[in-house]
Amino acid sequence: MDLKELYRDVILDHNKRPRNFGKLEPADSRADGHNPLCGDRLTVFLRMSGDRVEDIRFEGKGCAISTASASLMTEAIKGKDKADIGTLFGKIHSLLTQQNAVADSSLGKLAALSGVREYPARVKCASLCWHTLNAALERSAGARNETPAAVSTE
């Protein structure tokens, strides 16, 4: 299977059957994200154990790429600590924005997101959940937050 087929199949699967979709209660932190260019809106909920993401869920409405990226992200980061998530974010950011970036084997299904860079207008769709996750992680350092952080990819 070539990368374009993988991209199509993984995006379609995670859009039709998003993993970790729905509200997480109780959550230690949450953040809202919005991509006004596409209309994507999502909320990321985190339950932390120290610096490690014990559980993560998301809800919202968005295009297929936005939903699939959020679903893939939640699978990839559950159980990881903030440092590992930061490293993963850097790899994904490069994969989405640099034409010569190569998906290494550590990315697993996330490698399918490399297909997004062929559609520059959709990069923000794929990266919205990652920026929203970062906002939720920043907020998680304190006590439970009643008001979510907000992120926009304008």
VEXVEXDREN-840793 format. One record per residue: residue number from 0; residue in three letters; x negated, y negated, z of N, C-alpha, C, O in turn. Coordinates in Angstrom, 1 decimal, always signed. Example, Ala and Ser with C-alpha at 12.3 -4.5 7.8 and 13.67 -1.06 7.14 Angstrom:
2
    nr   rest      nc1      nc2      nc3     cac1     cac2     cac3      cc1      cc2      cc3      oc1      oc2      oc3
     0    Ala    -13.2     +5.7     +7.8    -12.3     +4.5     +7.8    -13.2     +3.3     +7.8    -14.2     +3.3     +8.5
     1    Ser    -12.8     +2.2     +7.1    -13.7     +1.1     +7.1    -12.9     +0.0     +7.9    -13.4     -1.1     +8.0
//
This chain:
154
    nr   rest      nc1      nc2      nc3     cac1     cac2     cac3      cc1      cc2      cc3      oc1      oc2      oc3
     0    Met     -0.8     +1.2     +0.0     +0.0     +0.0     +0.0     -0.9     -1.2     +0.0     -1.8     -1.4     +0.8
     1    Asp     -0.7     -2.2     -0.9     -1.5     -3.4     -1.0     -0.9     -4.4     +0.0     +0.1     -4.2     +0.6
     2    Leu     -1.7     -5.4     +0.2     -1.4     -6.4     +1.2     -0.1     -7.2     +0.9     +0.7     -7.5     +1.9
     3    Lys     +0.3     -7.4     -0.3     +1.5     -8.0     -0.7     +2.7     -7.2     -0.3     +3.7     -7.7     +0.2
     4    Glu     +2.6     -5.9     -0.5     +3.7     -5.0     -0.1     +3.8     -4.9     +1.4     +4.9     -4.9     +1.9
     5    Leu     +2.7     -4.8     +2.1     +2.7     -4.8     +3.5     +3.3     -6.1     +4.0     +4.2     -6.0     +4.9
     6    Tyr     +2.9     -7.2     +3.5     +3.5     -8.5     +3.9     +5.0     -8.5     +3.7     +5.7     -8.8     +4.7
     7    Arg     +5.5     -8.1     +2.6     +6.9     -8.0     +2.3     +7.6     -7.1     +3.3     +8.6     -7.4     +3.9
     8    Asp     +7.1     -5.9     +3.4     +7.8     -4.9     +4.2     +7.8     -5.2     +5.7     +8.8     -5.1     +6.4
     9    Val     +6.7     -5.7     +6.2     +6.6     -6.1     +7.6     +7.5     -7.3     +7.9     +8.2     -7.3     +8.9
    10    Ile     +7.5     -8.3     +7.1     +8.3     -9.5     +7.3     +9.8     -9.1     +7.2    +10.6     -9.5     +8.1
    11    Leu    +10.2     -8.3     +6.2    +11.6     -7.9     +6.1    +12.0     -7.1     +7.4    +13.1     -7.3     +7.9
    12    Asp    +11.2     -6.2     +7.8    +11.5     -5.3     +8.9    +11.7     -6.2    +10.2    +12.7     -6.0    +10.9
    13    His    +10.7     -7.0    +10.5    +10.8     -7.8    +11.7    +11.8     -8.9    +11.7    +12.3     -9.4    +12.7
    14    Asn    +12.2     -9.3    +10.5    +13.3    -10.3    +10.4    +14.7     -9.6    +10.6    +15.5    -10.1    +11.3
    15    Lys    +14.8     -8.4    +10.0    +16.1     -7.7    +10.2    +16.3     -7.1    +11.6    +17.4     -7.1    +12.2
    16    Arg    +15.2     -6.7    +12.2    +15.2     -6.1    +13.5    +14.1     -6.7    +14.4    +13.1     -6.1    +14.8
    17    Pro    +14.3     -8.0    +14.8    +13.3     -8.6    +15.6    +13.1     -7.9    +17.0    +14.1     -7.6    +17.6
    18    Arg    +11.9     -7.7    +17.3    +11.5     -7.1    +18.6    +11.5     -8.2    +19.7    +11.2     -9.4    +19.4
    19    Asn    +11.9     -7.9    +20.9    +11.8     -8.8    +22.0    +12.7    -10.0    +21.8    +12.3    -11.1    +22.2
    20    Phe    +13.8     -9.8    +21.2    +14.7    -11.0    +20.9    +15.7    -11.1    +22.0    +16.3    -10.1    +22.4
    21    Gly    +15.9    -12.3    +22.5    +16.9    -12.5    +23.6    +16.3    -13.3    +24.7    +15.1    -13.4    +24.8
    22    Lys    +17.1    -13.7    +25.6    +16.7    -14.5    +26.8    +16.0    -13.6    +27.8    +16.4    -12.4    +27.9
    23    Leu    +15.0    -14.1    +28.5    +14.3    -13.4    +29.5    +14.6    -14.1    +30.8    +14.3    -15.2    +31.1
    24    Glu    +15.3    -13.4    +31.7    +15.7    -13.9    +33.0    +15.2    -12.9    +34.1    +15.6    -11.7    +34.0
    25    Pro    +14.5    -13.4    +35.1    +14.0    -14.7    +35.3    +12.7    -14.9    +34.4    +12.0    -13.9    +34.2
    26    Ala    +12.5    -16.1    +34.0    +11.3    -16.4    +33.3    +10.4    -17.4    +34.1    +11.0    -18.2    +34.8
    27    Asp     +9.1    -17.2    +34.1     +8.2    -18.1    +34.8     +8.0    -19.4    +34.0     +7.8    -20.5    +34.5
    28    Ser     +8.2    -19.3    +32.7     +8.0    -20.5    +31.8     +8.7    -20.3    +30.5     +9.0    -19.1    +30.1
    29    Arg     +9.1    -21.4    +29.9     +9.7    -21.3    +28.6     +9.3    -22.6    +27.8     +9.0    -23.6    +28.4
    30    Ala     +9.4    -22.5    +26.5     +9.2    -23.7    +25.7    +10.1    -23.6    +24.5    +10.4    -22.5    +24.0
    31    Asp    +10.5    -24.7    +24.0    +11.3    -24.8    +22.8    +10.5    -25.3    +21.6     +9.7    -26.2    +21.8
    32    Gly    +10.7    -24.7    +20.4    +10.0    -25.1    +19.2    +11.0    -25.4    +18.1    +12.1    -24.9    +18.0
    33    His    +10.6    -26.4    +17.3    +11.5    -26.8    +16.2    +10.6    -27.1    +15.0     +9.6    -27.9    +15.1
    34    Asn    +11.0    -26.6    +13.8    +10.3    -27.0    +12.5    +11.4    -27.7    +11.7    +12.2    -27.0    +11.1
    35    Pro    +11.4    -29.0    +11.7    +12.4    -29.8    +11.0    +12.4    -29.6     +9.5    +13.4    -29.8     +8.8
    36    Leu    +11.3    -29.2     +8.9    +11.2    -29.0     +7.5    +12.0    -27.8     +7.0    +12.6    -27.8     +5.9
    37    Cys    +12.1    -26.8     +7.8    +12.8    -25.5     +7.5    +14.1    -25.4     +8.3    +15.0    -24.6     +8.0
    38    Gly    +14.1    -26.1     +9.5    +15.3    -25.9    +10.4    +15.1    -24.9    +11.4    +16.0    -24.6    +12.2
    39    Asp    +13.9    -24.3    +11.5    +13.7    -23.2    +12.5    +13.7    -23.8    +13.9    +13.2    -24.9    +14.1
    40    Arg    +14.4    -23.1    +14.8    +14.4    -23.5    +16.2    +14.2    -22.2    +17.0    +14.9    -21.2    +16.7
    41    Leu    +13.4    -22.2    +18.0    +13.2    -21.0    +18.8    +12.8    -21.4    +20.2    +12.3    -22.5    +20.5
    42    Thr    +13.1    -20.5    +21.2    +12.7    -20.7    +22.5    +11.9    -19.5    +22.9    +12.3    -18.3    +22.6
    43    Val    +10.7    -19.7    +23.5     +9.8    -18.6    +24.0     +9.9    -18.5    +25.5     +9.8    -19.6    +26.2
    44    Phe    +10.2    -17.3    +26.0    +10.3    -17.1    +27.5     +9.1    -16.2    +27.9     +8.8    -15.2    +27.2
    45    Leu     +8.5    -16.6    +29.0     +7.4    -15.8    +29.5     +7.6    -15.4    +31.0     +8.2    -16.1    +31.8
    46    Arg     +7.2    -14.2    +31.3     +7.1    -13.7    +32.7     +5.6    -13.4    +32.9     +5.1    -12.5    +32.2
    47    Met     +5.0    -14.0    +33.8     +3.5    -13.9    +34.0     +3.2    -13.1    +35.2     +4.0    -13.0    +36.2
    48    Ser     +2.0    -12.4    +35.2     +1.4    -11.8    +36.3     +0.0    -12.3    +36.4     -0.9    -11.8    +35.7
    49    Gly     -0.2    -13.4    +37.1     -1.5    -14.1    +37.1     -1.6    -14.8    +35.8     -0.8    -15.6    +35.4
    50    Asp     -2.7    -14.5    +35.1     -3.0    -15.0    +33.7     -2.5    -14.1    +32.6     -2.8    -14.4    +31.4
    51    Arg     -1.9    -13.0    +33.0     -1.5    -12.0    +32.0     +0.0    -12.1    +31.7     +0.8    -12.3    +32.6
    52    Val     +0.4    -12.0    +30.4     +1.8    -12.0    +30.0     +2.4    -10.7    +30.3     +2.1     -9.7    +29.7
    53    Glu     +3.2    -10.6    +31.3     +3.9     -9.4    +31.7     +5.0     -9.0    +30.8     +5.2     -7.9    +30.4
    54    Asp     +5.8    -10.1    +30.4     +6.9     -9.9    +29.5     +7.1    -11.2    +28.7     +6.8    -12.3    +29.2
    55    Ile     +7.6    -11.0    +27.5     +7.9    -12.2    +26.6     +9.1    -11.8    +25.7     +9.2    -10.7    +25.3
    56    Arg     +9.9    -12.9    +25.5    +11.0    -12.7    +24.7    +11.2    -14.1    +23.9    +10.6    -15.1    +24.3
    57    Phe    +12.0    -14.0    +22.9    +12.3    -15.2    +22.2    +13.7    -15.2    +21.7    +14.3    -14.1    +21.5
    58    Glu    +14.3    -16.4    +21.5    +15.6    -16.5    +20.9    +15.6    -17.7    +20.0    +14.8    -18.6    +20.2
    59    Gly    +16.6    -17.7    +19.1    +16.7    -18.9    +18.2    +17.1    -18.5    +16.8    +17.4    -17.3    +16.6
    60    Lys    +17.1    -19.4    +15.9    +17.5    -19.2    +14.5    +16.4    -19.8    +13.6    +15.9    -20.8    +13.9
    61    Gly    +16.1    -19.0    +12.6    +15.1    -19.5    +11.7    +15.0    -18.7    +10.4    +15.8    -17.7    +10.3
    62    Cys    +14.1    -19.0     +9.5    +14.0    -18.3     +8.3    +13.3    -17.0     +8.6    +12.9    -16.7     +9.7
    63    Ala    +13.3    -16.1     +7.6    +12.7    -14.8     +7.7    +11.3    -14.8     +8.3    +10.9    -14.0     +9.1
    64    Ile    +10.5    -15.7     +7.8     +9.1    -15.8     +8.2     +8.9    -16.2     +9.6     +8.2    -15.6    +10.4
    65    Ser     +9.7    -17.2    +10.0     +9.7    -17.7    +11.4    +10.1    -16.6    +12.4     +9.4    -16.3    +13.4
    66    Thr    +11.2    -15.9    +12.1    +11.7    -14.8    +12.9    +10.7    -13.6    +13.0    +10.4    -13.1    +14.1
    67    Ala    +10.2    -13.2    +11.8     +9.3    -12.1    +11.8     +8.0    -12.5    +12.5     +7.4    -11.6    +13.2
    68    Ser     +7.5    -13.7    +12.4     +6.2    -14.1    +13.0     +6.4    -14.0    +14.6     +5.6    -13.6    +15.3
    69    Ala     +7.6    -14.5    +15.0     +7.8    -14.5    +16.5     +7.9    -13.1    +17.0     +7.4    -12.8    +18.1
    70    Ser     +8.6    -12.2    +16.2     +8.7    -10.8    +16.6     +7.3    -10.1    +16.7     +7.0     -9.5    +17.7
    71    Leu     +6.6    -10.3    +15.7     +5.2     -9.8    +15.6     +4.3    -10.3    +16.8     +3.6     -9.6    +17.4
    72    Met     +4.5    -11.6    +17.0     +3.7    -12.2    +18.1     +4.0    -11.6    +19.5     +3.1    -11.3    +20.2
    73    Thr     +5.3    -11.5    +19.7     +5.7    -10.9    +21.1     +5.1     -9.5    +21.3     +4.7     -9.2    +22.4
    74    Glu     +5.2     -8.7    +20.2     +4.6     -7.4    +20.3     +3.1     -7.4    +20.6     +2.6     -6.7    +21.4
    75    Ala     +2.4     -8.3    +19.9     +1.0     -8.4    +20.0     +0.4     -8.9    +21.3     -0.6     -8.5    +21.8
    76    Ile     +1.2     -9.9    +21.9     +0.6    -10.5    +23.1     +1.1     -9.9    +24.5     +0.5    -10.3    +25.5
    77    Lys     +2.1     -9.1    +24.4     +2.6     -8.6    +25.7     +1.5     -7.8    +26.4     +0.9     -6.9    +25.8
    78    Gly     +1.2     -8.1    +27.6     +0.2     -7.4    +28.4     -1.2     -8.1    +28.3     -2.1     -7.7    +29.0
    79    Lys     -1.4     -9.1    +27.4     -2.7     -9.7    +27.2     -2.8    -10.9    +28.2     -1.8    -11.5    +28.6
    80    Asp     -4.0    -11.3    +28.5     -4.2    -12.5    +29.3     -4.4    -13.7    +28.4     -4.6    -13.6    +27.2
    81    Lys     -4.4    -14.9    +29.1     -4.5    -16.1    +28.3     -5.7    -16.3    +27.5     -5.7    -16.8    +26.4
    82    Ala     -6.9    -15.7    +27.9     -8.1    -15.8    +27.1     -8.0    -15.0    +25.8     -8.3    -15.5    +24.7
    83    Asp     -7.4    -13.8    +26.0     -7.2    -12.9    +24.8     -6.2    -13.5    +23.8     -6.4    -13.4    +22.6
    84    Ile     -5.2    -14.1    +24.4     -4.2    -14.8    +23.5     -4.8    -16.0    +22.8     -4.5    -16.2    +21.6
    85    Gly     -5.6    -16.7    +23.5     -6.3    -17.8    +22.8     -7.2    -17.4    +21.6     -7.2    -18.0    +20.6
    86    Thr     -7.9    -16.3    +21.8     -8.7    -15.7    +20.7     -7.8    -15.3    +19.6     -8.1    -15.5    +18.4
    87    Leu     -6.7    -14.6    +19.9     -5.8    -14.1    +18.9     -5.1    -15.3    +18.1     -5.0    -15.3    +16.9
    88    Phe     -4.8    -16.4    +18.9     -4.2    -17.6    +18.2     -5.2    -18.1    +17.2     -4.8    -18.5    +16.1
    89    Gly     -6.5    -18.2    +17.6     -7.5    -18.7    +16.6     -7.6    -17.9    +15.4     -7.7    -18.4    +14.3
    90    Lys     -7.5    -16.5    +15.5     -7.6    -15.6    +14.3     -6.3    -15.9    +13.5     -6.5    -15.9    +12.2
    91    Ile     -5.2    -16.0    +14.1     -3.9    -16.2    +13.3     -4.0    -17.5    +12.6     -3.6    -17.6    +11.4
    92    His     -4.4    -18.6    +13.3     -4.5    -19.9    +12.7     -5.4    -19.9    +11.5     -5.0    -20.4    +10.4
    93    Ser     -6.5    -19.2    +11.6     -7.5    -19.1    +10.4     -6.8    -18.3     +9.3     -6.9    -18.7     +8.1
    94    Leu     -6.2    -17.2     +9.7     -5.5    -16.4     +8.7     -4.4    -17.2     +7.9     -4.3    -16.9     +6.7
    95    Leu     -3.7    -18.0     +8.6     -2.7    -18.8     +7.9     -3.2    -20.0     +7.1     -2.5    -20.4     +6.2
    96    Thr     -4.3    -20.6     +7.5     -4.7    -21.8     +6.9     -6.0    -21.8     +6.1     -6.2    -22.7     +5.3
    97    Gln     -6.8    -20.7     +6.2     -8.0    -20.7     +5.4     -7.9    -19.6     +4.3     -7.7    -18.4     +4.6
    98    Gln     -8.1    -20.0     +3.1     -8.0    -19.1     +1.9     -9.0    -18.0     +2.0     -8.6    -16.9     +1.5
    99    Asn    -10.1    -18.2     +2.6    -11.1    -17.1     +2.6    -11.1    -16.3     +3.9    -11.9    -15.4     +4.1
   100    Ala    -10.2    -16.5     +4.8    -10.1    -15.8     +6.0     -9.6    -14.3     +5.7     -8.8    -14.1     +4.9
   101    Val    -10.3    -13.4     +6.4    -10.0    -12.0     +6.2     -9.4    -11.5     +7.5     -9.9    -11.7     +8.6
   102    Ala     -8.3    -10.7     +7.4     -7.7    -10.1     +8.5     -8.5     -8.9     +9.0     -8.7     -8.0     +8.3
   103    Asp     -9.0     -9.0    +10.2     -9.8     -7.9    +10.8     -8.8     -6.8    +11.3     -7.7     -7.1    +11.6
   104    Ser     -9.3     -5.7    +11.5     -8.5     -4.5    +12.0     -7.9     -4.7    +13.3     -6.9     -4.1    +13.7
   105    Ser     -8.4     -5.6    +14.2     -7.9     -5.9    +15.5     -6.5     -6.5    +15.4     -5.8     -6.5    +16.4
   106    Leu     -6.1     -7.1    +14.3     -4.8     -7.8    +14.1     -3.7     -6.8    +13.9     -2.5     -7.2    +14.2
   107    Gly     -3.9     -5.6    +13.5     -2.8     -4.7    +13.3     -1.8     -5.3    +12.3     -2.2     -5.8    +11.3
   108    Lys     -0.5     -5.2    +12.7     +0.6     -5.6    +11.8     +0.5     -7.2    +11.6     +1.1     -7.7    +10.6
   109    Leu     -0.1     -7.9    +12.5     -0.2     -9.3    +12.3     -1.0     -9.7    +11.0     -0.8    -10.8    +10.5
   110    Ala     -1.8     -8.8    +10.5     -2.5     -9.0     +9.3     -1.5     -9.3     +8.1     -1.9    -10.0     +7.2
   111    Ala     -0.3     -8.9     +8.2     +0.7     -9.2     +7.2     +1.0    -10.6     +7.1     +1.4    -11.1     +6.0
   112    Leu     +0.7    -11.4     +8.1     +1.0    -12.9     +8.1     +0.0    -13.6     +7.1     +0.2    -14.7     +6.7
   113    Ser     -1.1    -12.9     +6.7     -2.0    -13.5     +5.7     -1.3    -13.8     +4.4     -1.7    -14.7     +3.7
   114    Gly     -0.2    -13.1     +4.1     +0.5    -13.4     +2.9     +1.2    -14.7     +2.9     +1.5    -15.3     +1.8
   115    Val     +1.4    -15.3     +4.1     +2.1    -16.6     +4.2     +1.3    -17.7     +3.6     +1.8    -18.7     +3.0
   116    Arg     +0.0    -17.6     +3.6     -0.8    -18.7     +3.1     -0.7    -18.9     +1.6     -1.1    -19.9     +1.1
   117    Glu     -0.1    -17.9     +0.9     +0.2    -18.1     -0.5     +1.3    -19.0     -0.7     +1.6    -19.5     -1.8
   118    Tyr     +2.0    -19.4     +0.4     +3.2    -20.3     +0.3     +2.9    -21.4     +1.3     +3.5    -21.3     +2.4
   119    Pro     +2.1    -22.4     +1.0     +1.7    -23.4     +2.0     +2.9    -24.1     +2.7     +2.7    -24.4     +3.9
   120    Ala     +4.0    -24.2     +2.1     +5.1    -24.9     +2.8     +5.7    -24.0     +3.9     +6.4    -24.5     +4.8
   121    Arg     +5.3    -22.7     +3.9     +5.8    -21.8     +4.9     +4.9    -21.5     +6.1     +5.2    -20.8     +7.0
   122    Val     +3.7    -22.1     +6.0     +2.7    -21.9     +7.1     +3.3    -22.4     +8.4     +3.1    -21.7     +9.5
   123    Lys     +4.0    -23.5     +8.4     +4.6    -24.0     +9.7     +5.6    -23.1    +10.2     +5.9    -23.0    +11.4
   124    Cys     +6.3    -22.4     +9.3     +7.3    -21.4     +9.7     +6.7    -20.3    +10.5     +7.2    -19.9    +11.6
   125    Ala     +5.5    -19.8    +10.0     +4.8    -18.7    +10.7     +4.1    -19.1    +11.9     +3.9    -18.3    +12.9
   126    Ser     +3.7    -20.4    +12.0     +2.9    -20.8    +13.2     +3.7    -21.4    +14.3     +3.2    -21.6    +15.4
   127    Leu     +5.0    -21.7    +14.0     +5.8    -22.4    +15.1     +5.9    -21.6    +16.4     +5.7    -22.2    +17.4
   128    Cys     +6.1    -20.3    +16.3     +6.2    -19.5    +17.5     +4.9    -19.5    +18.3     +4.9    -19.5    +19.5
   129    Trp     +3.7    -19.5    +17.6     +2.4    -19.6    +18.2     +2.2    -20.9    +19.0     +1.7    -20.9    +20.1
   130    His     +2.6    -22.0    +18.4     +2.5    -23.3    +19.1     +3.4    -23.4    +20.3     +3.1    -23.9    +21.3
   131    Thr     +4.6    -22.8    +20.1     +5.6    -22.7    +21.2     +5.1    -21.9    +22.3     +5.2    -22.2    +23.5
   132    Leu     +4.5    -20.7    +22.0     +3.8    -19.9    +23.0     +2.8    -20.7    +23.8     +2.7    -20.6    +25.0
   133    Asn     +1.9    -21.4    +23.1     +0.9    -22.2    +23.8     +1.5    -23.1    +24.8     +1.0    -23.3    +25.9
   134    Ala     +2.6    -23.8    +24.4     +3.2    -24.8    +25.3     +3.8    -24.0    +26.5     +3.7    -24.6    +27.6
   135    Ala     +4.4    -22.9    +26.3     +4.9    -22.1    +27.4     +3.8    -21.6    +28.3     +3.9    -21.6    +29.6
   136    Leu     +2.6    -21.2    +27.8     +1.5    -20.8    +28.6     +0.9    -22.0    +29.4     +0.6    -21.8    +30.6
   137    Glu     +0.8    -23.1    +28.8     +0.4    -24.3    +29.5     +1.3    -24.6    +30.7     +0.8    -25.0    +31.8
   138    Arg     +2.5    -24.5    +30.5     +3.5    -24.7    +31.6     +3.5    -23.7    +32.7     +3.8    -23.9    +33.8
   139    Ser     +3.0    -22.5    +32.3     +3.1    -21.3    +33.3     +2.1    -21.5    +34.4     +2.2    -20.7    +35.4
   140    Ala     +1.2    -22.4    +34.3     +0.2    -22.6    +35.3     +0.8    -23.1    +36.6     +0.3    -22.8    +37.7
   141    Gly     +2.0    -23.8    +36.5     +2.7    -24.3    +37.7     +3.7    -23.3    +38.2     +3.8    -22.2    +37.8
   142    Ala     +4.6    -23.9    +39.0     +5.8    -23.1    +39.4     +6.8    -22.9    +38.3     +6.6    -23.5    +37.2
   143    Arg     +7.8    -22.2    +38.6     +8.9    -22.0    +37.5     +9.4    -23.4    +37.1     +9.6    -24.3    +37.9
   144    Asn     +9.6    -23.5    +35.8     +9.9    -24.8    +35.2    +11.4    -24.8    +34.8    +11.8    -23.9    +34.1
   145    Glu    +12.1    -25.8    +35.3    +13.5    -25.9    +34.9    +13.7    -26.5    +33.5    +14.6    -26.1    +32.8
   146    Thr    +12.9    -27.4    +33.1    +13.0    -28.1    +31.8    +11.9    -27.5    +30.9    +10.7    -27.5    +31.3
   147    Pro    +12.3    -27.0    +29.8    +11.3    -26.4    +28.9    +10.4    -27.4    +28.2    +10.8    -28.6    +28.0
   148    Ala     +9.2    -27.0    +27.8     +8.4    -27.8    +27.0     +8.9    -27.8    +25.6     +9.6    -26.9    +25.2
   149    Ala     +8.7    -28.9    +24.8     +9.2    -29.0    +23.5     +8.0    -29.1    +22.5     +7.0    -29.8    +22.8
   150    Val     +8.1    -28.4    +21.4     +7.1    -28.4    +20.3     +7.8    -28.7    +19.0     +8.9    -28.2    +18.7
   151    Ser     +7.2    -29.5    +18.2     +7.7    -29.8    +16.8     +6.5    -29.6    +15.9     +5.4    -30.1    +16.2
   152    Thr     +6.8    -29.0    +14.7     +5.7    -28.8    +13.8     +5.8    -29.8    +12.6     +5.4    -29.5    +11.5
   153    Glu     +6.2    -31.0    +12.9     +6.3    -32.1    +11.9     +5.0    -32.4    +11.4     +4.8    -33.3    +10.5
//
